[in-house]
């Protein structure tokens, strides 16, 4: 006891440690096994990371692999891109954006899904939740936005340039040696839709080649997953994806 009648601090600490030891010994045996405690903590961390990854993938960003050469040389086959899913519902689309979208209907033709064992499906789901793989990349398309709702997009003028709202554009992102288009078109983009073309114009099944479908070659906003913002893999290709705003700077609003 101290002169004030209170217990010595050292005695208080000793009694508290003894109490904690009795509680631990009285509890389940696994609580006394450091390996089990570590594994439980590890599982908790993984579950938290999984939930956060799923939330981010559902509402903010996700990744895709590039399955074809339609966007060469901007995107190489097997590049991995990070897609901002806030576009277009929160952040508006701009001309020149590289966007990922689901098949609006008939662009990819019949899609046959091979039989995949259950455990392989589970593994793919788990790895895709963390962005390690993107198993559905081959049922999405990646193109560049050329026309926004209301835009009059035409090919081509006397100098063989694509024009948007009457203004010819010099597309520095088109693969070297390719013409802006070997297919003539003259369209006005409907509301809530976009007109898209690949940077590899001679090898891109884009809006120009789907005018005979019910979509008339346009991509409705509801099919858009988001805007590709970064090439994240391989590291040698790591770069921010430019929307080449200078190409469209003189284009007036419709």
C-alpha positions in Angstrom: 0.0 0.0 0.0 1.1 3.5 -0.7 0.8 6.3 1.9 -2.4 7.4 0.2 -4.0 4.0 0.9 -3.9 2.9 -2.8 -2.3 -0.4 -4.0 1.3 -0.2 -5.4 1.2 0.2 -9.2 3.5 -2.9 -9.6 1.0 -5.0 -7.7 -1.8 -3.8 -9.9 0.1 -4.8 -13.0 1.0 -8.2 -11.6 -2.6 -8.9 -10.7 -3.8 -7.9 -14.1 -1.3 -10.1 -15.9 -2.3 -13.0 -13.7 -6.0 -12.4 -14.5 -5.3 -12.3 -18.2 -3.3 -15.5 -17.9 -6.2 -17.3 -16.1 -8.6 -16.1 -18.8 -6.4 -17.4 -21.6 -5.9 -20.7 -19.9 -9.6 -21.0 -19.3 -10.4 -20.4 -23.0 -10.3 -22.8 -26.0 -7.0 -24.5 -26.5 -6.5 -23.1 -30.0 -6.1 -19.6 -28.5 -2.9 -20.9 -27.0 -1.5 -22.1 -30.3 0.4 -19.3 -32.0 0.3 -21.1 -35.4 -3.5 -21.3 -35.3 -3.8 -17.7 -34.2 -1.5 -16.6 -37.0 -3.6 -18.6 -39.6 -6.8 -17.1 -38.3 -5.4 -13.6 -38.6 -4.1 -14.4 -42.1 -7.5 -15.7 -43.2 -9.1 -12.5 -41.8 -6.7 -10.3 -43.8 -7.3 -12.3 -47.0 -11.1 -12.0 -46.6 -10.9 -8.3 -46.0 -8.7 -7.9 -49.0 -11.0 -10.0 -51.1 -14.1 -7.9 -50.1 -12.2 -4.7 -50.8 -11.1 -6.0 -54.2 -14.6 -7.0 -55.2 -15.9 -3.6 -54.2 -13.2 -1.8 -56.2 -13.7 -4.1 -59.2 -17.5 -3.6 -59.1 -17.6 0.2 -58.8 -14.2 1.8 -59.5 -11.6 0.0 -61.6 -10.9 -3.4 -63.1 -8.3 -4.9 -65.5 -8.5 -6.5 -68.9 -6.1 -8.3 -71.3 -5.9 -7.2 -74.9 -6.8 -10.3 -77.0 -6.4 -8.9 -80.5 -4.3 -6.4 -82.6 -7.2 -4.0 -83.5 -5.6 -1.3 -81.3 -2.0 -1.6 -82.5 0.3 0.2 -82.0 -1.4 1.9 -79.0 -2.1 -1.5 -77.4 -0.2 -4.7 -78.0 -1.7 -8.2 -77.9 -1.7 -9.5 -74.2 -1.2 -6.0 -72.7 -3.1 -5.6 -69.5 -5.1 -2.4 -69.1 -6.7 -0.7 -66.1 -10.2 0.5 -66.8 -11.9 3.4 -64.9 -15.5 2.2 -64.3 -16.7 5.7 -63.3 -16.8 6.4 -67.0 -19.4 7.1 -68.4 -21.9 7.2 -65.5 -20.0 9.6 -63.3 -17.3 11.0 -65.6 -18.4 11.8 -69.1 -16.8 10.2 -72.2 -14.7 12.4 -74.4 -13.7 12.0 -78.0 -10.4 10.1 -78.2 -11.0 8.0 -75.1 -10.1 4.4 -75.3 -13.1 2.5 -74.0 -13.9 -1.1 -73.1 -17.4 -2.3 -73.8 -19.5 -5.5 -74.0 -20.6 -6.8 -77.3 -23.6 -4.6 -78.3 -24.9 -7.6 -80.3 -23.4 -9.5 -83.1 -19.9 -7.8 -83.1 -18.1 -10.9 -81.9 -20.3 -13.4 -83.6 -21.4 -16.6 -81.8 -19.4 -17.1 -78.6 -18.9 -20.7 -77.6 -17.9 -21.4 -74.0 -15.9 -24.6 -73.5 -16.6 -26.8 -70.6 -14.6 -25.7 -67.6 -14.2 -27.8 -64.5 -15.8 -26.4 -61.3 -12.5 -26.0 -59.5 -11.0 -24.1 -62.5 -14.0 -21.8 -62.5 -13.5 -21.2 -58.8 -9.8 -20.5 -59.2 -10.5 -18.1 -62.1 -13.1 -16.3 -60.0 -10.7 -15.9 -57.0 -7.8 -14.7 -59.1 -9.9 -12.3 -61.1 -11.3 -10.8 -57.9 -7.7 -9.7 -57.1 -7.1 -8.5 -60.7 -4.5 -11.2 -61.3 -6.3 -12.5 -64.4 -9.2 -11.3 -66.6 -11.0 -14.4 -67.9 -13.8 -12.4 -69.6 -11.5 -10.2 -71.7 -12.4 -12.1 -74.9 -16.0 -11.2 -74.6 -15.3 -7.4 -74.4 -14.0 -5.0 -77.0 -11.6 -2.1 -76.9 -11.8 0.8 -79.3 -11.3 4.5 -79.5 -14.2 7.0 -79.3 -14.5 9.1 -82.5 -18.0 10.4 -82.2 -20.2 11.4 -79.3 -24.0 11.7 -79.2 -25.1 14.2 -81.9 -21.8 14.2 -83.8 -21.7 13.9 -87.6 -18.9 11.6 -88.4 -17.9 11.1 -92.1 -15.2 9.5 -94.2 -13.7 10.9 -96.0 -13.0 14.4 -97.2 -10.9 15.4 -100.3 -7.7 14.9 -98.3 -8.9 11.5 -97.1 -9.4 12.6 -93.5 -12.2 11.5 -91.2 -14.3 14.6 -90.4 -16.3 15.2 -87.2 -19.0 17.9 -87.4 -17.4 19.1 -90.6 -13.9 19.4 -89.3 -11.1 17.1 -90.6 -9.1 15.4 -87.9 -5.4 14.3 -88.2 -5.3 11.1 -86.2 -1.8 10.6 -84.9 -2.7 7.5 -83.0 -3.6 5.5 -86.2 -1.0 2.8 -86.9 1.7 4.0 -89.2 1.1 3.4 -92.9 -2.7 2.9 -92.5 -5.3 5.2 -94.0 -7.9 6.7 -91.7 -10.5 4.4 -93.3 -10.8 2.4 -96.5 -14.6 2.2 -95.9 -16.8 5.2 -96.6 -19.4 6.2 -94.0 -21.6 9.1 -93.1 -23.4 8.9 -89.8 -24.9 10.9 -87.0 -24.4 9.4 -83.6 -27.7 8.9 -81.8 -28.4 9.9 -78.1 -26.7 7.8 -75.4 -24.3 6.2 -78.0 -20.8 6.5 -79.4 -19.1 5.7 -82.7 -15.8 3.8 -82.2 -12.9 2.8 -84.4 -9.7 0.8 -83.7 -6.3 2.5 -84.1 -5.2 -0.4 -86.4 -7.7 0.7 -89.1 -6.9 -2.1 -91.6 -7.5 -4.8 -88.9 -10.3 -3.5 -86.7 -13.9 -4.8 -86.9 -15.3 -1.6 -85.4 -18.4 0.6 -85.9 -17.7 0.8 -89.7 -18.4 -2.9 -90.2 -21.5 -3.3 -88.1 -23.9 -0.8 -89.8 -26.1 -3.7 -90.9 -26.8 -4.8 -87.3 -29.7 -3.4 -85.2 -27.2 -1.2 -83.4 -26.2 0.4 -86.8 -22.6 0.3 -85.6 -23.2 2.5 -82.6 -22.4 1.4 -79.0 -25.1 2.3 -76.5 -23.9 3.7 -73.2 -25.3 0.7 -71.3 -22.7 -1.6 -72.9 -19.7 0.6 -71.9 -17.6 -0.8 -69.0 -15.3 2.2 -68.7 -12.3 4.1 -70.0 -8.9 2.5 -70.3 -6.5 4.7 -68.5 -3.3 2.8 -67.9 -1.3 0.0 -69.5 -0.2 -1.8 -66.4 1.5 -4.9 -67.8 4.1 -5.8 -69.0 6.1 -3.3 -67.1 8.0 -2.3 -70.2 4.7 -1.0 -71.7 3.6 0.8 -68.5 2.1 4.1 -69.6 -0.9 6.4 -69.3 -3.3 6.1 -72.1 -3.8 9.5 -73.8 -7.1 10.5 -75.4 -5.3 12.8 -77.8 -7.4 15.8 -77.1 -5.4 17.8 -79.5 -6.8 15.8 -82.4 -10.3 17.0 -81.6 -9.6 20.4 -80.2 -11.1 22.2 -83.2 -14.2 20.0 -83.4 -17.3 22.1 -82.5 -20.2 20.7 -80.5 -23.0 19.3 -82.7 
